[in-house]
Amino acid sequence: MPQPTALISKKIRFDANGGTISISLEFDTLLIGTYLLQLREANGNAVVMEKIGDNTNAEDDVFPLPTPARLNDNRTLWIFITLIDQTGDGGDYEVRVKTSQDDQILDTLSSGQKTIQAPSESIIFVSRLLT
């Protein structure tokens, strides 16, 4: 398995008594971006929720996490993203993962502005959700 271009990791705090936590993926690029999102159980590898998708359609890449919010304490969110240079011409990109609760952004993780250097590049975002 190729090494990811970036591994971005952070602890994200939320209100256990608040509303639904949502994850949104944003792709600023003309490159094809595919993803696998997994929410894993606290202190384990069991997958609580899994979503797959890409940035080539009009469907929003927004996912509410299980409710009530307190269920997500100490769970880990893994997002595996692959960007594909379908033409071989290269291109710039930035990928962001926003974590929100009650329509307020808790945190934003970003790949930063990059230029693809290979036929494909991978980014892994890892977030530990904590109250």
Disulfide bonds with the S-S distance in Angstrom:
none
